[in-house]
């Protein structure tokens, strides 16, 4: 089974320039959340990089994808990846995401550069 959760922190968030792709796919906003990472703003778009530093968080939103396998292929194209691999700036992988009510779940997200690859929650 493919993980249906997607964590977004930049241009895919509600109100941002690429959010219309999530609306078009019928993704449902679940809650605000954060991931242990640092935000790199030196590029055209912000990008998260994993961090081992305590207290460093990137805040964003969790969405539930209706058709994870198909939806992730569409979002890979939007983010400039191919099958989750990095030909461009971002790579899709998973992360432990902490929601505002302290619940921890794994979710897909787009890391900047060669971020961590999927931890085995089910590739689309």
N, C-alpha and C positions, 0 to 999 in steps of 0.2 A: 504494500500500500504506500502511496506517495503522501508525504506530509502536505497538508493543505494550508499551512500557515506561512505568511510572508511578512517579514519585518522590513519596513521602509523608513528612511531617515532623511531623504533629500527630495529630489524632484518628483518622486512618485507619491509623496504625502498629499493629504487633502489640501486643496488650495494652491498646489504647486503646478508647474507647467506640464508635467507628464502624468498627472493624476488621472486625466481622462482615459488613459489606457486601462487602469484598474476599474473605473466605472463601466467602460465598454465591455470588459470581461465579466462584469457582475460580481466582482470581489466585494465582500462585506467587511466594513470596519469592525474590529473586535474591541480594541482598547489601545491606550497609550502604553509604551514600554520603553526599555532601554537595553543596550548590549554593552559588554565590556570592550571598549574600543576607544580610539582617538579619531577625531575628524580632521582630515587633511583638506584644507580649503585653498591650496596653492594652485589647483587646476581649474578648468572651466566649470566643473561641477564638484560639489563636495564628495569626498569618498572616505569611508571608514576603513581603518586598519586595526587589526587585533592588537591588544596591549596586555602585558602582564602586570601593569601598574594598578595597584588598588585605587579605587575611587574614580577611575577614568571611565566615563560613560558617554555613549552616543544615544540621544533620545530620539524616539520615532514612534511609529504606529504599527500595530499588527493588523493584517487583513487575512480573511479566510477566503481562499480561492475556491471557486465552484468546481472547476475541472483542472486540478493541479498540473497534470502532465501537459495538457494542451496550453493552459494559461502560462506556464513557465516557458514554453517554447516561444510564445508571443513576447513575453517580457524579456527573454534573452535577446531577442532581436532589438527591442527598444533600448536595452542597456548595452548593446554592442557586443554580446557574447554569442558563441555558437555552441549549442548543447552544453552550456554551463562552463565551457572552456574559454580561455582568455585570448582573443585576437585583438582586443581593444583595451580599454582602461579598466573594465570591471570583470569580476568572475563571480559566478553564483556558487555559494556554499551555504553551510548551516552555521547557526550560532545558538548558544543558550541565551534566550531572551527573557528578561525579568519584567513582568507587567507591574503596573502601579500598585496592585494588591499583593505583590511579592511572589506570585506564582511564577515558577520557572518552567519554560517549555522550549523545545527546539523549533526553530523556524528557518526557512530559507531567507537569504538576504544577498545583496550584491556588495561584495567587498571590493575595495580599490586594489588594483594590482593583483599579485598572486596571494590572495588571502587563503584562509583555511578551506580545504575541500570538504565536501559532504562527509558527515560522520556516520553515514550508513542508515539514515532514516528512510531511505527509499528513493532511488533516482527516478526521475520521470521518464 
